[in-house]
């Protein structure tokens, strides 16, 4: 299908391509076959489509588990060979205004930039977590109070006139068979104070529980979240709460917690111009599958706005509260002995280095050389002289890291690190200098002159050829 799709898209000449290759091979909710799943190849197919089109930007989304796969690494190679600077990290939608915890790998590329280009732009849209109650109102959920059960100990109920009925546990299948209440729930109740509100959800993974406090974001919504109570559920004496008294959320509630508008049309079959439910014409299971697979709108909006800001070359301020770059004594010694910086010039050099490091810190780059490339591209309001000073400070660190790499691999001694400026270039030139051309060997005698038809060993007339190296 690539032969049909890639050329067709190339004719569109898109400015940006968004996509999400199938996550089933890498999702914790699936069989986790990874690279062995046939659908994994579509990750590389997405990369081929991007490389064939070469839009200004692309964004590829998937579950966090894809980062450990071979197909993802190959896709990154395709992107880089096509000239893209990559920003790749795992983001949580709850950090961008969604009242739900949902972590997703976002891999974004831009032509004509350096790696990490997206991070500073998207970080400006981070915000404090939004709770369930912030979206659905303060009355959502069930308020629990503790009491003492004579036959068990501490138990939880709605209190007041509901207490006796809520604590009248009937022996049933309980948590051991129905699989509802978990260790995570018991720990949560033990830590919670009086009057905390909760909602119930069908538990997901082994480490998750079924109780979710409404003063926090909702846990990740997955397809099984739709699963209702078993008709056979009865709490046992060992359980501190009857889960049937806990409020449950509707699909519309969960959609709002994910950041979708109240009037979002989920039904693909809804007739135009007719007033109908936003979920009409589609099965309950399909609704939850779409919700579970979606990129939540608040995070999607943050990504889109960040790319727009980057395209406009918006100048950003360094992130507040960033940890200052620590300058080692070894580097200070190198600046003194190799660059001959002392007193005020040395102090100014270190100040410039901390400032330029702060400007590029958000890109999460691995070396000063990568940071220097990023700094040269970054939009800024710095005066030319100031920019030049900052660049020089970062260039010196690049030089130091380059020389130190030879020390770390054992090619030169540690003391060589502090030799005069330019010493390494001279050393490498002599180290790799080709050997002197060897003296040409004598010609090879192929045969003797047989003019006298003898085998006189003293004959001197010979036929010769050039030596083999000629």
RORO-260782 format. One record per residue (C-alpha): residue number from 1; z, y, x. Coordinates in steps of 0.5 Angstrom, whole numbers. Example, Ala and Ser with C-alpha at 12.3 -4.5 7.8 and 13.67 -1.06 7.14 Angstrom:
{pos 1 | Z 16 | Y -9 | X 25}
{pos 2 | Z 14 | Y -2 | X 27}
REM end
This chain:
{pos 1 | Z 0 | Y 0 | X 0}
{pos 2 | Z 1 | Y 5 | X 6}
{pos 3 | Z -7 | Y 5 | X 7}
{pos 4 | Z -7 | Y 8 | X 0}
{pos 5 | Z -1 | Y 12 | X 0}
{pos 6 | Z -1 | Y 15 | X 7}
{pos 7 | Z -8 | Y 18 | X 6}
{pos 8 | Z -7 | Y 21 | X -1}
{pos 9 | Z 0 | Y 24 | X 1}
{pos 10 | Z -4 | Y 27 | X 7}
{pos 11 | Z -9 | Y 31 | X 3}
{pos 12 | Z -3 | Y 34 | X -1}
{pos 13 | Z -1 | Y 38 | X 6}
{pos 14 | Z 7 | Y 38 | X 3}
{pos 15 | Z 12 | Y 42 | X 7}
{pos 16 | Z 17 | Y 37 | X 6}
{pos 17 | Z 18 | Y 30 | X 4}
{pos 18 | Z 25 | Y 27 | X 1}
{pos 19 | Z 26 | Y 20 | X 0}
{pos 20 | Z 31 | Y 14 | X -1}
{pos 21 | Z 28 | Y 7 | X 2}
{pos 22 | Z 32 | Y 2 | X -2}
{pos 23 | Z 39 | Y 1 | X 0}
{pos 24 | Z 40 | Y -6 | X -3}
{pos 25 | Z 39 | Y -9 | X 4}
{pos 26 | Z 45 | Y -5 | X 7}
{pos 27 | Z 49 | Y -4 | X 1}
{pos 28 | Z 57 | Y -6 | X 1}
{pos 29 | Z 55 | Y -8 | X -6}
{pos 30 | Z 50 | Y -13 | X -5}
{pos 31 | Z 49 | Y -19 | X -1}
{pos 32 | Z 48 | Y -15 | X 6}
{pos 33 | Z 42 | Y -18 | X 9}
{pos 34 | Z 40 | Y -12 | X 13}
{pos 35 | Z 34 | Y -13 | X 17}
{pos 36 | Z 33 | Y -20 | X 14}
{pos 37 | Z 31 | Y -17 | X 7}
{pos 38 | Z 24 | Y -16 | X 6}
{pos 39 | Z 26 | Y -9 | X 3}
{pos 40 | Z 28 | Y -7 | X 9}
{pos 41 | Z 21 | Y -6 | X 12}
{pos 42 | Z 20 | Y 0 | X 7}
{pos 43 | Z 25 | Y 4 | X 11}
{pos 44 | Z 20 | Y 4 | X 17}
{pos 45 | Z 14 | Y 5 | X 11}
{pos 46 | Z 18 | Y 11 | X 10}
{pos 47 | Z 17 | Y 14 | X 17}
{pos 48 | Z 10 | Y 12 | X 17}
{pos 49 | Z 8 | Y 16 | X 11}
{pos 50 | Z 12 | Y 22 | X 14}
{pos 51 | Z 9 | Y 21 | X 21}
{pos 52 | Z 2 | Y 21 | X 18}
{pos 53 | Z 3 | Y 27 | X 14}
{pos 54 | Z 8 | Y 31 | X 19}
{pos 55 | Z 11 | Y 36 | X 14}
{pos 56 | Z 15 | Y 42 | X 17}
{pos 57 | Z 21 | Y 38 | X 14}
{pos 58 | Z 23 | Y 31 | X 11}
{pos 59 | Z 30 | Y 28 | X 9}
{pos 60 | Z 31 | Y 21 | X 8}
{pos 61 | Z 37 | Y 18 | X 4}
{pos 62 | Z 41 | Y 12 | X 4}
{pos 63 | Z 48 | Y 8 | X 5}
{pos 64 | Z 52 | Y 9 | X 11}
{pos 65 | Z 51 | Y 2 | X 13}
{pos 66 | Z 43 | Y 3 | X 15}
{pos 67 | Z 45 | Y 6 | X 21}
{pos 68 | Z 47 | Y -1 | X 24}
{pos 69 | Z 40 | Y -4 | X 23}
{pos 70 | Z 34 | Y -5 | X 27}
{pos 71 | Z 29 | Y -2 | X 22}
{pos 72 | Z 33 | Y 5 | X 22}
{pos 73 | Z 33 | Y 5 | X 30}
{pos 74 | Z 25 | Y 4 | X 29}
{pos 75 | Z 25 | Y 9 | X 24}
{pos 76 | Z 28 | Y 14 | X 28}
{pos 77 | Z 23 | Y 12 | X 34}
{pos 78 | Z 17 | Y 14 | X 29}
{pos 79 | Z 20 | Y 20 | X 27}
{pos 80 | Z 21 | Y 23 | X 34}
{pos 81 | Z 15 | Y 20 | X 37}
{pos 82 | Z 12 | Y 25 | X 31}
{pos 83 | Z 15 | Y 31 | X 34}
{pos 84 | Z 21 | Y 31 | X 29}
{pos 85 | Z 28 | Y 34 | X 32}
{pos 86 | Z 33 | Y 30 | X 28}
{pos 87 | Z 40 | Y 31 | X 24}
{pos 88 | Z 43 | Y 25 | X 22}
{pos 89 | Z 50 | Y 24 | X 20}
{pos 90 | Z 54 | Y 21 | X 14}
{pos 91 | Z 56 | Y 26 | X 9}
{pos 92 | Z 61 | Y 25 | X 3}
{pos 93 | Z 59 | Y 29 | X -4}
{pos 94 | Z 66 | Y 30 | X -5}
{pos 95 | Z 66 | Y 35 | X 1}
{pos 96 | Z 60 | Y 39 | X -3}
{pos 97 | Z 63 | Y 40 | X -10}
{pos 98 | Z 62 | Y 33 | X -13}
{pos 99 | Z 69 | Y 30 | X -16}
{pos 100 | Z 67 | Y 24 | X -14}
{pos 101 | Z 67 | Y 20 | X -7}
{pos 102 | Z 61 | Y 18 | X -5}
{pos 103 | Z 58 | Y 17 | X 2}
{pos 104 | Z 51 | Y 17 | X 4}
{pos 105 | Z 47 | Y 17 | X 11}
{pos 106 | Z 43 | Y 23 | X 11}
{pos 107 | Z 37 | Y 23 | X 16}
{pos 108 | Z 33 | Y 30 | X 16}
{pos 109 | Z 28 | Y 32 | X 21}
{pos 110 | Z 25 | Y 39 | X 23}
{pos 111 | Z 19 | Y 40 | X 27}
{pos 112 | Z 19 | Y 45 | X 33}
{pos 113 | Z 27 | Y 45 | X 33}
{pos 114 | Z 32 | Y 41 | X 37}
{pos 115 | Z 37 | Y 36 | X 35}
{pos 116 | Z 43 | Y 37 | X 30}
{pos 117 | Z 39 | Y 43 | X 27}
{pos 118 | Z 42 | Y 42 | X 20}
{pos 119 | Z 49 | Y 41 | X 21}
{pos 120 | Z 51 | Y 49 | X 22}
{pos 121 | Z 47 | Y 50 | X 16}
{pos 122 | Z 50 | Y 45 | X 11}
{pos 123 | Z 57 | Y 46 | X 13}
{pos 124 | Z 57 | Y 53 | X 10}
{pos 125 | Z 56 | Y 50 | X 4}
{pos 126 | Z 62 | Y 45 | X 4}
{pos 127 | Z 68 | Y 47 | X 0}
{pos 128 | Z 75 | Y 44 | X -2}
{pos 129 | Z 75 | Y 37 | X -6}
{pos 130 | Z 74 | Y 38 | X -14}
{pos 131 | Z 79 | Y 33 | X -18}
{pos 132 | Z 77 | Y 29 | X -24}
{pos 133 | Z 82 | Y 34 | X -28}
{pos 134 | Z 78 | Y 40 | X -25}
{pos 135 | Z 72 | Y 38 | X -29}
{pos 136 | Z 74 | Y 34 | X -35}
{pos 137 | Z 81 | Y 38 | X -36}
{pos 138 | Z 88 | Y 38 | X -35}
{pos 139 | Z 89 | Y 33 | X -41}
{pos 140 | Z 85 | Y 28 | X -38}
{pos 141 | Z 88 | Y 21 | X -37}
{pos 142 | Z 95 | Y 18 | X -38}
{pos 143 | Z 101 | Y 21 | X -36}
{pos 144 | Z 106 | Y 15 | X -33}
{pos 145 | Z 114 | Y 15 | X -32}
{pos 146 | Z 118 | Y 10 | X -29}
{pos 147 | Z 123 | Y 6 | X -32}
{pos 148 | Z 127 | Y 0 | X -31}
{pos 149 | Z 125 | Y -7 | X -34}
{pos 150 | Z 132 | Y -11 | X -34}
{pos 151 | Z 127 | Y -17 | X -32}
{pos 152 | Z 123 | Y -14 | X -27}
{pos 153 | Z 125 | Y -8 | X -24}
{pos 154 | Z 121 | Y -1 | X -24}
{pos 155 | Z 116 | Y -1 | X -29}
{pos 156 | Z 111 | Y 5 | X -32}
{pos 157 | Z 110 | Y 7 | X -39}
{pos 158 | Z 108 | Y 13 | X -42}
{pos 159 | Z 115 | Y 15 | X -44}
{pos 160 | Z 118 | Y 17 | X -50}
{pos 161 | Z 117 | Y 14 | X -56}
{pos 162 | Z 112 | Y 10 | X -53}
{pos 163 | Z 116 | Y 7 | X -48}
{pos 164 | Z 119 | Y 1 | X -51}
{pos 165 | Z 112 | Y -2 | X -54}
{pos 166 | Z 109 | Y 0 | X -47}
{pos 167 | Z 114 | Y -5 | X -43}
{pos 168 | Z 114 | Y -10 | X -48}
{pos 169 | Z 109 | Y -14 | X -43}
{pos 170 | Z 106 | Y -21 | X -46}
{pos 171 | Z 105 | Y -26 | X -41}
{pos 172 | Z 98 | Y -27 | X -40}
{pos 173 | Z 92 | Y -28 | X -35}
{pos 174 | Z 95 | Y -22 | X -31}
{pos 175 | Z 92 | Y -20 | X -24}
{pos 176 | Z 91 | Y -26 | X -21}
{pos 177 | Z 86 | Y -29 | X -25}
{pos 178 | Z 83 | Y -22 | X -29}
{pos 179 | Z 83 | Y -19 | X -22}
{pos 180 | Z 85 | Y -12 | X -25}
{pos 181 | Z 91 | Y -9 | X -21}
{pos 182 | Z 91 | Y -10 | X -14}
{pos 183 | Z 95 | Y -8 | X -8}
{pos 184 | Z 92 | Y -1 | X -7}
{pos 185 | Z 95 | Y 0 | X -14}
{pos 186 | Z 102 | Y -2 | X -13}
{pos 187 | Z 102 | Y 2 | X -7}
{pos 188 | Z 99 | Y 8 | X -11}
{pos 189 | Z 105 | Y 7 | X -16}
{pos 190 | Z 110 | Y 7 | X -11}
{pos 191 | Z 108 | Y 13 | X -8}
{pos 192 | Z 107 | Y 17 | X -14}
{pos 193 | Z 112 | Y 22 | X -17}
{pos 194 | Z 114 | Y 22 | X -25}
{pos 195 | Z 109 | Y 25 | X -30}
{pos 196 | Z 103 | Y 24 | X -25}
{pos 197 | Z 96 | Y 22 | X -29}
{pos 198 | Z 91 | Y 17 | X -28}
{pos 199 | Z 85 | Y 14 | X -31}
{pos 200 | Z 83 | Y 6 | X -31}
{pos 201 | Z 76 | Y 4 | X -28}
{pos 202 | Z 74 | Y -3 | X -26}
{pos 203 | Z 76 | Y -5 | X -19}
{pos 204 | Z 71 | Y -5 | X -14}
{pos 205 | Z 72 | Y -8 | X -7}
{pos 206 | Z 78 | Y -12 | X -4}
{pos 207 | Z 81 | Y -6 | X -2}
{pos 208 | Z 80 | Y -1 | X -8}
{pos 209 | Z 84 | Y -1 | X -14}
{pos 210 | Z 83 | Y 0 | X -22}
{pos 211 | Z 88 | Y 6 | X -22}
{pos 212 | Z 85 | Y 13 | X -20}
{pos 213 | Z 90 | Y 19 | X -20}
{pos 214 | Z 86 | Y 25 | X -24}
{pos 215 | Z 89 | Y 30 | X -19}
{pos 216 | Z 84 | Y 27 | X -14}
{pos 217 | Z 76 | Y 26 | X -14}
{pos 218 | Z 74 | Y 20 | X -17}
{pos 219 | Z 73 | Y 14 | X -13}
{pos 220 | Z 65 | Y 12 | X -11}
{pos 221 | Z 62 | Y 10 | X -18}
{pos 222 | Z 58 | Y 3 | X -17}
{pos 223 | Z 54 | Y -1 | X -22}
{pos 224 | Z 61 | Y -5 | X -24}
{pos 225 | Z 64 | Y 1 | X -26}
{pos 226 | Z 62 | Y 0 | X -33}
{pos 227 | Z 65 | Y -7 | X -34}
{pos 228 | Z 70 | Y -7 | X -39}
{pos 229 | Z 77 | Y -10 | X -40}
{pos 230 | Z 77 | Y -18 | X -41}
{pos 231 | Z 79 | Y -19 | X -48}
{pos 232 | Z 84 | Y -24 | X -45}
{pos 233 | Z 87 | Y -19 | X -41}
{pos 234 | Z 95 | Y -19 | X -41}
{pos 235 | Z 100 | Y -16 | X -36}
{pos 236 | Z 105 | Y -21 | X -33}
{pos 237 | Z 112 | Y -20 | X -32}
{pos 238 | Z 110 | Y -19 | X -24}
{pos 239 | Z 106 | Y -13 | X -26}
{pos 240 | Z 109 | Y -6 | X -27}
{pos 241 | Z 104 | Y -3 | X -32}
{pos 242 | Z 100 | Y -5 | X -38}
{pos 243 | Z 93 | Y -3 | X -36}
{pos 244 | Z 91 | Y -3 | X -43}
{pos 245 | Z 95 | Y 4 | X -44}
{pos 246 | Z 91 | Y 8 | X -39}
{pos 247 | Z 85 | Y 12 | X -41}
{pos 248 | Z 78 | Y 10 | X -39}
{pos 249 | Z 72 | Y 15 | X -38}
{pos 250 | Z 66 | Y 15 | X -42}
{pos 251 | Z 59 | Y 15 | X -38}
{pos 252 | Z 58 | Y 22 | X -40}
{pos 253 | Z 65 | Y 23 | X -37}
{pos 254 | Z 63 | Y 20 | X -30}
{pos 255 | Z 56 | Y 24 | X -30}
{pos 256 | Z 60 | Y 30 | X -30}
{pos 257 | Z 64 | Y 28 | X -25}
{pos 258 | Z 58 | Y 26 | X -21}
{pos 259 | Z 56 | Y 34 | X -22}
{pos 260 | Z 50 | Y 33 | X -27}
{pos 261 | Z 50 | Y 38 | X -32}
{pos 262 | Z 52 | Y 36 | X -39}
{pos 263 | Z 45 | Y 37 | X -42}
{pos 264 | Z 42 | Y 32 | X -37}
{pos 265 | Z 37 | Y 28 | X -40}
{pos 266 | Z 38 | Y 21 | X -37}
{pos 267 | Z 33 | Y 17 | X -42}
{pos 268 | Z 26 | Y 17 | X -39}
{pos 269 | Z 24 | Y 15 | X -46}
{pos 270 | Z 26 | Y 21 | X -50}
{pos 271 | Z 21 | Y 24 | X -54}
{pos 272 | Z 19 | Y 31 | X -53}
{pos 273 | Z 21 | Y 36 | X -57}
{pos 274 | Z 26 | Y 32 | X -61}
{pos 275 | Z 34 | Y 33 | X -61}
{pos 276 | Z 37 | Y 26 | X -58}
{pos 277 | Z 43 | Y 24 | X -54}
{pos 278 | Z 41 | Y 25 | X -47}
{pos 279 | Z 42 | Y 17 | X -46}
{pos 280 | Z 38 | Y 15 | X -52}
{pos 281 | Z 33 | Y 9 | X -51}
{pos 282 | Z 36 | Y 6 | X -44}
{pos 283 | Z 41 | Y 1 | X -43}
{pos 284 | Z 48 | Y 2 | X -41}
{pos 285 | Z 47 | Y -2 | X -35}
{pos 286 | Z 41 | Y 2 | X -33}
{pos 287 | Z 45 | Y 8 | X -34}
{pos 288 | Z 50 | Y 6 | X -29}
{pos 289 | Z 45 | Y 3 | X -24}
{pos 290 | Z 42 | Y 10 | X -24}
{pos 291 | Z 48 | Y 14 | X -23}
{pos 292 | Z 51 | Y 9 | X -18}
{pos 293 | Z 44 | Y 10 | X -14}
{pos 294 | Z 44 | Y 17 | X -15}
{pos 295 | Z 44 | Y 23 | X -9}
{pos 296 | Z 50 | Y 27 | X -13}
{pos 297 | Z 47 | Y 34 | X -15}
{pos 298 | Z 52 | Y 38 | X -11}
{pos 299 | Z 50 | Y 35 | X -4}
{pos 300 | Z 43 | Y 35 | X -6}
{pos 301 | Z 43 | Y 42 | X -7}
{pos 302 | Z 47 | Y 44 | X -1}
{pos 303 | Z 42 | Y 40 | X 3}
{pos 304 | Z 36 | Y 44 | X 0}
{pos 305 | Z 40 | Y 51 | X 1}
{pos 306 | Z 41 | Y 49 | X 8}
{pos 307 | Z 34 | Y 47 | X 9}
{pos 308 | Z 32 | Y 54 | X 6}
{pos 309 | Z 36 | Y 58 | X 10}
{pos 310 | Z 34 | Y 54 | X 17}
{pos 311 | Z 26 | Y 56 | X 14}
{pos 312 | Z 28 | Y 63 | X 13}
{pos 313 | Z 31 | Y 63 | X 20}
{pos 314 | Z 38 | Y 65 | X 18}
{pos 315 | Z 43 | Y 67 | X 23}
{pos 316 | Z 49 | Y 64 | X 22}
{pos 317 | Z 56 | Y 65 | X 25}
{pos 318 | Z 60 | Y 60 | X 29}
{pos 319 | Z 65 | Y 55 | X 25}
{pos 320 | Z 72 | Y 58 | X 25}
{pos 321 | Z 77 | Y 54 | X 28}
{pos 322 | Z 73 | Y 50 | X 32}
{pos 323 | Z 76 | Y 47 | X 38}
{pos 324 | Z 75 | Y 51 | X 45}
{pos 325 | Z 71 | Y 48 | X 50}
{pos 326 | Z 75 | Y 46 | X 56}
{pos 327 | Z 73 | Y 47 | X 63}
{pos 328 | Z 75 | Y 42 | X 68}
{pos 329 | Z 78 | Y 44 | X 75}
{pos 330 | Z 72 | Y 40 | X 78}
{pos 331 | Z 67 | Y 45 | X 74}
{pos 332 | Z 71 | Y 51 | X 76}
{pos 333 | Z 71 | Y 48 | X 84}
{pos 334 | Z 64 | Y 47 | X 83}
{pos 335 | Z 63 | Y 54 | X 81}
{pos 336 | Z 67 | Y 57 | X 87}
{pos 337 | Z 64 | Y 53 | X 92}
{pos 338 | Z 57 | Y 52 | X 90}
{pos 339 | Z 55 | Y 58 | X 86}
{pos 340 | Z 60 | Y 63 | X 90}
{pos 341 | Z 64 | Y 66 | X 84}
{pos 342 | Z 71 | Y 69 | X 85}
{pos 343 | Z 75 | Y 73 | X 81}
{pos 344 | Z 72 | Y 77 | X 75}
{pos 345 | Z 65 | Y 74 | X 76}
{pos 346 | Z 68 | Y 67 | X 75}
{pos 347 | Z 73 | Y 69 | X 69}
{pos 348 | Z 67 | Y 72 | X 66}
{pos 349 | Z 62 | Y 66 | X 67}
{pos 350 | Z 68 | Y 61 | X 64}
{pos 351 | Z 68 | Y 66 | X 58}
{pos 352 | Z 61 | Y 66 | X 57}
{pos 353 | Z 61 | Y 58 | X 57}
{pos 354 | Z 66 | Y 58 | X 52}
{pos 355 | Z 62 | Y 63 | X 47}
{pos 356 | Z 55 | Y 59 | X 48}
{pos 357 | Z 59 | Y 52 | X 47}
{pos 358 | Z 62 | Y 55 | X 41}
{pos 359 | Z 55 | Y 57 | X 38}
{pos 360 | Z 52 | Y 50 | X 39}
{pos 361 | Z 58 | Y 46 | X 38}
{pos 362 | Z 56 | Y 45 | X 31}
{pos 363 | Z 50 | Y 41 | X 33}
{pos 364 | Z 54 | Y 35 | X 36}
{pos 365 | Z 49 | Y 34 | X 42}
{pos 366 | Z 51 | Y 30 | X 48}
{pos 367 | Z 49 | Y 34 | X 54}
{pos 368 | Z 49 | Y 41 | X 56}
{pos 369 | Z 41 | Y 40 | X 57}
{pos 370 | Z 40 | Y 39 | X 50}
{pos 371 | Z 45 | Y 44 | X 48}
{pos 372 | Z 41 | Y 49 | X 52}
{pos 373 | Z 34 | Y 47 | X 49}
{pos 374 | Z 38 | Y 48 | X 42}
{pos 375 | Z 40 | Y 55 | X 44}
{pos 376 | Z 33 | Y 57 | X 46}
{pos 377 | Z 31 | Y 56 | X 39}
{pos 378 | Z 37 | Y 59 | X 35}
{pos 379 | Z 36 | Y 65 | X 31}
{pos 380 | Z 41 | Y 70 | X 34}
{pos 381 | Z 42 | Y 78 | X 33}
{pos 382 | Z 45 | Y 78 | X 41}
{pos 383 | Z 42 | Y 83 | X 45}
{pos 384 | Z 37 | Y 80 | X 50}
{pos 385 | Z 42 | Y 82 | X 56}
{pos 386 | Z 48 | Y 78 | X 53}
{pos 387 | Z 43 | Y 72 | X 51}
{pos 388 | Z 41 | Y 72 | X 58}
{pos 389 | Z 48 | Y 72 | X 61}
{pos 390 | Z 50 | Y 66 | X 56}
{pos 391 | Z 44 | Y 62 | X 57}
{pos 392 | Z 46 | Y 63 | X 65}
{pos 393 | Z 53 | Y 60 | X 64}
{pos 394 | Z 50 | Y 54 | X 60}
{pos 395 | Z 44 | Y 53 | X 65}
{pos 396 | Z 50 | Y 52 | X 71}
{pos 397 | Z 53 | Y 47 | X 67}
{pos 398 | Z 47 | Y 43 | X 66}
{pos 399 | Z 46 | Y 43 | X 73}
{pos 400 | Z 53 | Y 41 | X 74}
{pos 401 | Z 52 | Y 35 | X 69}
{pos 402 | Z 45 | Y 33 | X 73}
{pos 403 | Z 48 | Y 33 | X 80}
{pos 404 | Z 55 | Y 29 | X 77}
{pos 405 | Z 50 | Y 24 | X 74}
{pos 406 | Z 48 | Y 22 | X 81}
{pos 407 | Z 56 | Y 21 | X 83}
{pos 408 | Z 57 | Y 17 | X 77}
{pos 409 | Z 52 | Y 12 | X 78}
{pos 410 | Z 54 | Y 12 | X 86}
{pos 411 | Z 48 | Y 15 | X 88}
{pos 412 | Z 51 | Y 20 | X 92}
{pos 413 | Z 59 | Y 21 | X 94}
{pos 414 | Z 63 | Y 25 | X 90}
{pos 415 | Z 64 | Y 30 | X 96}
{pos 416 | Z 56 | Y 31 | X 96}
{pos 417 | Z 58 | Y 35 | X 89}
{pos 418 | Z 60 | Y 41 | X 92}
{pos 419 | Z 55 | Y 41 | X 98}
{pos 420 | Z 50 | Y 48 | X 98}
{pos 421 | Z 46 | Y 50 | X 92}
{pos 422 | Z 39 | Y 46 | X 92}
{pos 423 | Z 42 | Y 41 | X 97}
{pos 424 | Z 40 | Y 35 | X 91}
{pos 425 | Z 33 | Y 37 | X 91}
{pos 426 | Z 32 | Y 37 | X 98}
{pos 427 | Z 36 | Y 30 | X 98}
{pos 428 | Z 32 | Y 27 | X 93}
{pos 429 | Z 25 | Y 30 | X 96}
{pos 430 | Z 27 | Y 26 | X 103}
{pos 431 | Z 30 | Y 20 | X 99}
{pos 432 | Z 23 | Y 19 | X 95}
{pos 433 | Z 19 | Y 21 | X 101}
{pos 434 | Z 13 | Y 16 | X 102}
{pos 435 | Z 13 | Y 12 | X 109}
{pos 436 | Z 9 | Y 14 | X 115}
{pos 437 | Z 2 | Y 11 | X 115}
{pos 438 | Z 2 | Y 5 | X 119}
{pos 439 | Z -2 | Y 4 | X 125}
{pos 440 | Z -9 | Y 1 | X 123}
{pos 441 | Z -9 | Y -6 | X 126}
{pos 442 | Z -15 | Y -8 | X 130}
{pos 443 | Z -21 | Y -11 | X 127}
{pos 444 | Z -22 | Y -18 | X 125}
{pos 445 | Z -27 | Y -22 | X 129}
{pos 446 | Z -31 | Y -26 | X 124}
{pos 447 | Z -35 | Y -30 | X 129}
{pos 448 | Z -38 | Y -30 | X 136}
{pos 449 | Z -45 | Y -28 | X 139}
{pos 450 | Z -49 | Y -35 | X 139}
{pos 451 | Z -55 | Y -32 | X 142}
{pos 452 | Z -54 | Y -37 | X 148}
{pos 453 | Z -53 | Y -43 | X 143}
{pos 454 | Z -46 | Y -44 | X 146}
{pos 455 | Z -39 | Y -44 | X 145}
{pos 456 | Z -37 | Y -40 | X 151}
{pos 457 | Z -30 | Y -37 | X 149}
{pos 458 | Z -31 | Y -31 | X 154}
{pos 459 | Z -37 | Y -28 | X 150}
{pos 460 | Z -35 | Y -21 | X 148}
{pos 461 | Z -41 | Y -19 | X 143}
{pos 462 | Z -38 | Y -20 | X 136}
{pos 463 | Z -39 | Y -18 | X 129}
{pos 464 | Z -34 | Y -14 | X 126}
{pos 465 | Z -31 | Y -12 | X 119}
{pos 466 | Z -26 | Y -7 | X 117}
{pos 467 | Z -19 | Y -9 | X 116}
{pos 468 | Z -17 | Y -11 | X 109}
{pos 469 | Z -13 | Y -4 | X 107}
{pos 470 | Z -20 | Y 0 | X 108}
REM end
